[in-house]
Amino acid sequence: MLEHIERVAEALFEAVRVTKKGGYLDLRAPDYRQPLPLDNHYYLPWPRFMPREHALRWVEAMGRPAVGIDTFFYVTMPQILALLDGLGSRVLVAELWQHFPNGKRPFTGSFGQDPIFFESTADIAPIAKALQEAERQGRLPDIYCRPVEFVIIAQRL
């Protein structure tokens, strides 16, 4: 649920603080370096690091309700690793997993270029319509079909 915490650095500080010395933190969240269906809340293609001011227009153009759009924040594995390092925790596991219809597998790809870009003044409805049509026809680019999450196990020193 790290993607729902606005001040993730403060939350991690508190999590480490209340963890017994030698205890463990098990952290998992979508890695927002990868365009993905938004952690199954909206389940739709989500352009990487879409500015918040576009998110409302995007979900509406994709035909989804906009409720809750202000309750998620972009997090990445490198960001969380840096925070844990600064808090004096030892990272024991740092892995990326990719979701498939039949389960999860280790992510072996790279975070390639996001094929969706648009200007802040652009009408995003045609982009949304094209993606919806591609999804209906089974031609949605793989980059939007296989979300990636990080798993971090850290020990408080």
trRosetta pair geometry for C-beta under 8 A, 3 or more apart (Angstrom, degrees):
i j d omega theta_ij theta_ji phi_ij phi_ji
1 4 5.0 -44 -179 34 83 115
1 5 7.0 88 128 -31 82 96
1 29 7.2 -89 39 -97 11 100
2 5 5.7 -56 -155 23 45 114
2 8 5.8 56 -170 -128 92 121
2 11 7.6 173 -128 93 75 141
2 27 6.3 44 -45 -166 135 104
2 28 7.9 175 3 82 110 31
2 29 4.0 -76 47 -60 107 149
2 75 5.0 -32 123 13 112 174
2 80 6.9 0 -174 -92 164 131
3 29 5.0 154 -30 -165 92 118
3 30 5.7 16 -55 40 149 95
3 32 7.3 130 -116 -47 115 116
3 39 6.1 175 62 -34 159 159
3 72 5.1 2 148 -153 97 91
3 73 6.0 -175 -170 58 52 59
3 74 7.3 5 -136 -110 90 19
3 75 5.3 -127 -88 15 67 110
4 71 5.5 4 -141 156 93 88
4 72 5.8 -46 -91 -101 62 59
4 73 7.1 138 -112 17 12 86
5 8 4.8 110 96 -88 112 70
5 11 4.7 -34 -177 -16 151 160
5 73 6.7 -84 73 39 43 129
6 73 5.7 143 -111 -47 44 146
7 10 4.2 11 132 25 115 119
7 11 6.3 137 95 -20 71 89
8 11 5.4 -56 -144 39 37 114
8 12 6.1 36 158 -19 70 104
8 73 6.9 -156 -35 95 113 136
8 75 6.0 128 -89 -99 167 120
8 79 7.7 54 94 136 144 120
8 80 7.5 -77 155 -95 133 84
8 83 7.2 -105 124 -67 97 171
9 12 6.0 -55 -147 37 28 108
9 13 6.4 35 152 -23 62 105
9 83 5.5 -145 -116 -126 75 127
10 13 5.6 -50 -149 32 32 116
10 14 6.5 28 154 -15 64 105
11 14 5.8 -57 -152 39 31 109
11 15 6.2 33 150 -22 66 107
12 15 5.4 -51 -142 36 35 114
12 16 6.2 33 159 -16 67 104
12 80 7.2 173 -89 -145 148 79
12 83 5.0 71 81 140 161 131
12 84 6.7 -102 -179 -74 134 67
12 87 6.4 -139 134 -32 103 155
13 16 6.1 -59 -151 38 26 106
13 17 6.2 29 151 -24 63 111
13 87 6.1 -160 -106 -107 60 125
14 17 5.4 -53 -143 35 32 117
14 18 6.3 14 165 -6 67 108
15 18 6.6 -66 -146 43 24 96
15 19 6.4 30 154 -31 62 110
15 25 5.9 80 144 -117 120 130
16 19 5.7 -55 -147 26 31 115
16 25 6.9 -50 -85 -46 67 143
16 84 7.5 157 -75 -131 131 69
16 87 4.6 148 10 157 173 138
16 88 7.6 126 174 61 143 80
16 89 5.8 -114 -120 -57 124 121
16 156 5.6 150 -158 -105 76 109
19 23 4.2 -151 174 84 92 125
19 24 7.4 -145 -164 54 133 16
19 25 6.0 -76 -79 -59 158 92
19 156 4.4 160 100 -26 117 144
20 23 3.9 101 59 -34 78 126
20 156 7.0 154 86 62 35 135
21 156 5.7 -112 -121 112 39 106
21 157 7.1 -6 -152 143 85 22
22 155 6.7 -18 -157 -174 33 107
22 156 6.7 -39 12 74 19 81
22 157 7.9 57 -70 -122 46 29
23 155 7.2 165 88 -149 29 66
23 156 5.3 11 58 30 77 114
24 92 7.7 -43 -128 19 109 137
24 153 6.1 -12 -169 -171 116 90
24 154 6.9 149 -155 79 63 41
24 155 5.5 -35 -98 -97 69 67
24 156 7.6 -141 -77 2 22 78
25 84 7.7 -155 66 -118 141 121
25 89 6.9 -23 22 -151 127 152
25 152 7.5 -3 107 111 97 93
25 153 7.2 163 82 -154 55 43
25 154 4.7 -9 55 59 104 92
25 155 7.7 -163 17 -76 76 21
25 156 7.1 89 -22 -42 101 89
26 151 7.7 -18 -170 -165 79 85
26 152 7.7 160 -156 86 35 54
26 153 5.6 -6 -105 -106 68 78
27 80 6.2 -168 128 177 150 146
27 150 7.6 -1 113 107 91 97
27 151 7.4 151 85 -157 56 39
27 152 4.4 -12 63 62 104 100
27 153 7.7 -176 24 -77 72 32
27 154 7.1 11 4 7 114 106
28 149 5.9 34 -176 159 88 123
28 150 6.8 -170 -138 89 50 53
28 151 5.1 -2 -99 -104 92 68
28 152 7.5 -176 -70 24 48 67
29 39 7.8 -36 -168 -102 66 137
29 75 5.3 12 113 77 148 132
29 80 7.6 143 36 -51 125 150
29 149 6.3 -172 99 -153 23 93
29 150 6.3 -6 57 50 68 88
30 34 7.8 -120 177 61 88 101
30 36 6.1 -153 -162 74 125 151
30 38 7.7 -152 34 -158 177 43
30 39 4.5 -116 -30 -75 136 101
30 75 7.6 113 74 60 65 89
30 147 6.0 -54 -128 -179 108 119
30 148 7.2 96 -158 81 67 52
30 149 5.2 -63 -98 -100 41 80
31 34 5.6 60 91 11 92 104
31 75 7.6 -83 -119 102 43 70
31 76 5.4 62 -158 -136 79 62
31 77 5.3 -20 -112 -21 120 94
31 96 6.3 -34 -7 -125 154 105
31 148 5.0 -46 47 108 109 99
31 149 6.1 155 -10 -134 82 23
31 150 4.8 90 -65 -30 109 99
32 36 7.8 -114 -115 25 50 113
32 48 7.0 132 166 -149 73 72
32 49 6.4 104 148 -70 112 69
32 74 4.0 -130 93 -151 168 89
32 75 6.1 111 4 52 113 38
32 76 5.7 -94 50 -70 78 80
33 48 6.9 14 -173 -146 30 122
33 76 5.1 69 -35 -123 98 122
33 77 7.9 -62 2 21 123 87
33 111 4.5 -33 137 -131 110 156
33 148 7.9 -45 65 78 83 132
34 48 7.1 -134 138 -100 9 107
34 111 5.5 -114 -79 -119 72 95
34 143 7.5 -150 -170 -167 83 81
34 147 6.9 135 106 -151 125 50
34 148 4.2 78 23 32 162 120
35 45 6.7 16 160 -168 113 80
35 46 5.9 -177 -162 79 73 62
35 47 5.9 -29 -120 -130 117 27
35 48 4.7 -83 -68 -51 81 83
35 114 4.8 117 -44 -120 130 103
35 116 7.1 124 -129 32 154 107
35 143 5.4 48 63 146 112 102
35 144 5.8 -41 123 -88 111 72
36 39 7.4 62 111 -48 122 53
36 46 5.9 -17 69 46 48 108
36 144 7.1 163 -122 -140 24 46
36 146 7.6 -82 -120 91 91 37
36 147 3.7 82 -161 -113 128 84
36 148 6.5 -137 -75 22 137 67
37 40 6.6 55 119 -73 111 46
37 42 7.2 -152 -177 83 77 73
37 43 4.6 14 179 -144 129 48
37 44 5.8 112 -134 29 82 17
37 45 6.7 -42 -83 -73 64 32
37 46 6.6 121 -128 -6 19 102
37 144 6.9 88 -50 176 72 72
37 145 7.5 37 -25 -121 108 28
37 147 5.6 -86 45 -53 77 117
38 41 5.4 -57 114 50 101 94
38 42 4.5 31 53 39 122 104
38 43 7.1 -103 50 -49 70 24
38 44 6.7 -3 10 49 97 71
38 46 4.6 99 -58 -54 89 149
38 72 7.1 123 -174 88 117 175
39 72 7.4 177 32 -127 132 142
39 147 7.0 145 -85 -163 44 157
40 43 5.4 21 -134 -69 47 95
40 147 7.9 -107 -38 8 79 162
41 68 6.7 -125 177 115 132 138
41 72 7.2 -161 29 -54 159 140
42 46 7.4 104 71 -70 125 116
42 59 5.8 -97 -135 -120 145 111
42 62 7.5 74 166 91 120 140
42 64 5.1 81 -152 156 98 166
44 59 7.3 141 49 -118 145 68
44 62 4.8 84 -174 167 160 154
44 64 6.2 -132 -19 -27 144 142
44 131 7.9 87 -178 126 94 132
45 62 7.8 -170 48 -112 76 140
45 116 7.0 118 143 -18 123 151
45 131 5.3 -113 37 -170 141 142
45 135 7.7 -148 -23 -63 112 122
45 140 6.8 -154 -60 -162 125 120
45 144 3.7 -13 -112 -151 102 136
46 50 6.4 -110 180 -4 80 128
46 58 7.6 88 -127 144 68 146
46 144 7.7 148 22 -134 52 92
47 50 4.6 97 75 -70 93 104
47 58 7.5 -129 19 -123 103 148
47 114 5.7 98 -152 167 73 141
47 116 4.3 -110 -92 92 108 116
47 117 7.2 139 -149 -85 136 38
47 118 7.7 -122 -63 14 169 93
48 114 4.3 -140 7 -61 113 146
49 74 5.7 32 -110 -105 72 166
50 54 5.2 -111 174 80 100 118
50 55 5.7 124 111 -77 119 78
50 58 6.3 -4 175 -30 158 160
51 54 5.0 83 67 7 82 103
51 55 7.5 -135 100 -26 43 83
51 120 7.4 -9 46 -105 146 104
52 55 5.5 -38 -151 4 40 120
52 70 7.5 62 -162 -114 117 71
53 56 7.6 -48 -172 22 33 101
53 120 7.6 26 93 -147 122 109
54 57 5.6 -65 -162 47 52 109
54 58 5.6 56 144 -32 82 109
54 118 7.9 146 -145 75 145 110
54 120 7.0 -116 -71 -127 113 70
54 124 7.2 114 -164 -50 103 155
55 58 5.4 -56 -145 33 31 115
55 59 6.5 23 163 -13 68 102
55 69 5.0 161 128 -177 118 120
56 59 6.5 -56 -147 36 27 100
56 60 6.4 21 157 -11 62 112
56 66 5.1 44 -142 -147 76 138
56 69 5.5 149 -84 95 68 165
57 60 5.9 -65 -150 44 29 110
57 61 6.0 29 156 -21 68 111
57 124 5.7 107 133 39 114 134
58 61 5.8 -57 -145 37 27 109
58 62 6.3 16 157 -10 64 111
58 124 6.1 -65 -95 139 64 156
58 128 7.1 168 -154 -82 58 118
59 62 5.7 -61 -144 45 32 107
59 64 4.5 -78 -174 74 88 105
59 65 7.2 -25 146 92 121 23
59 66 5.0 140 84 -97 127 71
59 69 6.0 -140 5 -88 147 127
60 63 7.7 51 179 -67 31 19
60 64 7.4 -100 -77 59 25 60
60 66 5.7 -16 -57 -54 90 116
61 124 5.0 -125 -30 105 172 98
61 125 4.9 -141 -137 -97 112 56
61 127 7.5 39 140 67 146 83
61 128 3.7 175 136 -18 106 161
61 129 7.8 -86 172 -34 95 70
62 128 4.9 -130 -73 -151 63 117
62 131 7.4 -36 -110 81 100 124
62 132 6.8 164 -142 -65 69 110
63 128 7.8 152 -11 161 78 126
63 132 7.3 67 8 -99 124 145
66 69 5.0 -36 -174 -19 76 130
68 71 4.9 -54 -166 26 73 121
68 72 7.6 54 151 -19 87 95
69 72 7.4 -66 -167 26 37 98
75 79 5.9 -136 -161 74 65 134
75 80 6.3 49 177 -49 112 107
76 79 4.5 97 58 3 81 107
76 80 7.2 -159 89 -3 43 86
76 150 7.6 91 -179 -19 41 144
77 80 5.9 -61 -146 40 32 105
77 81 6.1 34 157 -21 68 108
77 94 6.4 116 -175 -171 120 101
77 96 6.6 -88 -37 -77 155 94
77 150 3.8 165 -82 -105 106 155
77 152 6.9 158 -141 -56 87 116
78 81 5.6 -55 -142 38 32 113
78 82 6.3 33 159 -21 66 105
79 82 6.0 -57 -153 34 26 110
79 83 6.6 24 152 -16 62 107
80 83 5.6 -53 -149 37 35 113
80 84 6.3 34 154 -19 67 105
80 150 7.1 169 40 97 138 146
80 152 5.9 -158 117 -2 129 161
81 84 5.8 -55 -146 38 31 110
81 85 6.3 34 154 -22 65 106
81 91 6.1 -1 -134 -72 90 157
81 94 6.1 32 -90 -120 123 143
81 152 6.8 -156 -77 -117 77 140
82 85 5.7 -52 -147 34 31 114
82 86 6.4 29 154 -16 63 108
83 86 5.7 -59 -151 39 31 111
83 87 6.4 21 153 -13 65 111
84 87 5.6 -63 -147 42 33 107
84 89 4.3 -69 -177 61 91 122
84 91 6.0 95 108 -66 142 100
84 152 7.1 -161 -28 161 157 141
84 154 5.0 -117 -159 -113 142 162
85 88 7.9 52 176 -61 30 21
85 89 7.2 -88 -76 55 26 74
85 91 7.4 -39 -68 -21 80 113
88 156 7.7 50 103 -155 87 63
88 157 5.4 -106 152 50 93 113
89 154 4.3 42 151 165 129 124
89 155 6.4 159 -167 73 82 39
89 156 5.7 -46 -110 -98 91 47
89 157 6.5 -180 -116 -4 34 87
90 154 6.5 157 78 -161 39 73
90 155 4.8 -16 61 58 95 97
90 157 5.7 89 -18 -56 100 108
91 94 5.4 18 166 -45 131 111
91 152 6.3 -56 -139 -162 106 99
91 153 7.4 113 -163 79 60 51
91 154 5.0 -38 -100 -101 57 89
92 153 4.7 -51 66 99 103 100
92 154 6.6 170 9 -104 80 29
92 155 5.9 67 -32 -18 116 103
93 151 6.4 -31 127 119 115 95
93 152 6.5 169 92 -148 73 32
93 153 3.9 43 36 29 107 104
94 150 7.1 -14 -165 -170 70 108
94 151 7.6 171 -144 86 27 58
94 152 5.3 15 -106 -110 71 82
95 106 6.5 -77 -173 -125 114 93
95 150 7.0 154 83 -155 43 61
95 151 4.8 -9 61 57 93 100
95 152 8.0 -178 25 -73 59 46
96 106 7.1 82 81 -166 65 64
96 107 3.8 -57 117 42 106 127
96 148 5.5 2 -177 -176 107 111
96 149 7.3 161 -154 82 59 35
96 150 5.6 -36 -98 -98 66 68
96 151 7.8 -179 -86 17 20 76
97 104 4.5 20 170 178 121 123
97 105 6.9 154 -157 77 76 24
97 106 6.2 -61 -106 -106 62 36
97 107 6.0 -168 -118 -23 6 92
97 148 7.0 157 80 -154 39 61
97 149 5.4 -19 62 62 91 85
97 150 7.7 152 17 -104 76 19
97 151 6.2 42 -9 -14 115 114
98 104 6.7 152 74 -155 38 71
98 105 5.7 -25 60 66 90 78
98 106 7.3 27 13 123 88 18
98 107 4.3 116 -38 -89 98 84
98 109 7.4 67 -68 14 148 110
98 146 5.1 16 -178 164 109 109
98 147 7.3 163 -151 89 59 38
98 148 5.2 -29 -97 -98 72 76
99 104 5.6 -37 -99 -98 54 80
99 146 6.1 179 67 -161 66 58
99 147 4.9 12 29 60 121 84
99 148 7.6 -145 4 -76 80 29
99 149 7.2 59 -37 -4 102 103
100 103 6.1 0 64 63 94 48
100 104 7.0 159 20 -98 79 26
100 105 6.2 24 -4 3 124 105
100 146 6.5 0 -83 -124 65 101
104 149 7.9 -52 -130 41 134 111
107 148 5.1 48 -92 -131 150 113
109 112 7.4 -60 159 -19 113 100
112 143 6.6 -100 65 -101 110 130
114 117 6.9 118 98 -58 100 80
114 143 7.1 179 -121 146 54 145
115 141 5.8 101 19 4 146 170
115 143 6.7 139 1 52 103 144
116 127 6.4 103 -146 -176 108 128
116 131 7.5 0 -87 -71 135 131
118 122 4.3 -119 177 62 103 146
118 124 5.7 126 107 -98 169 88
118 127 5.9 -90 -64 -40 139 159
119 122 4.3 114 56 -30 81 103
122 127 7.7 56 131 -20 126 127
123 126 6.2 64 106 4 101 97
124 127 5.1 -55 -162 41 63 116
124 128 5.8 65 141 -24 84 103
125 128 5.6 -56 -145 38 32 112
125 129 6.2 34 156 -21 66 107
126 129 5.5 -52 -143 36 33 114
126 130 6.3 35 156 -20 65 104
127 130 5.9 -55 -150 35 29 110
127 131 6.5 26 153 -15 63 107
128 131 5.9 -58 -150 39 30 109
128 132 6.3 31 154 -19 66 107
129 132 5.7 -54 -146 37 30 111
129 133 6.3 30 155 -18 64 106
130 133 5.8 -55 -148 37 30 111
130 134 6.3 32 152 -20 64 106
131 134 5.5 -52 -145 36 33 113
131 135 6.3 36 154 -21 65 103
131 140 6.8 58 -165 -119 75 97
131 144 7.5 -96 -153 153 117 174
132 135 5.6 -52 -149 34 31 112
132 136 6.5 34 151 -20 64 104
133 136 5.6 -51 -148 35 34 113
133 137 6.3 18 157 -7 66 111
134 137 6.0 -66 -145 47 29 102
134 139 4.5 -96 -159 83 80 90
134 140 4.8 119 123 -80 102 59
134 141 7.5 0 152 -15 146 67
135 138 7.7 38 -176 -72 30 25
135 139 7.8 -99 -58 54 20 58
135 140 4.4 32 -88 -55 66 127
140 144 5.4 -93 164 77 108 118
140 145 5.7 124 102 -58 113 109
141 144 5.5 80 72 11 80 99
141 145 7.5 -165 101 -8 41 99
142 145 5.4 -73 -144 40 41 111
142 146 6.0 1 176 4 80 115
143 146 7.6 -70 -132 42 17 89
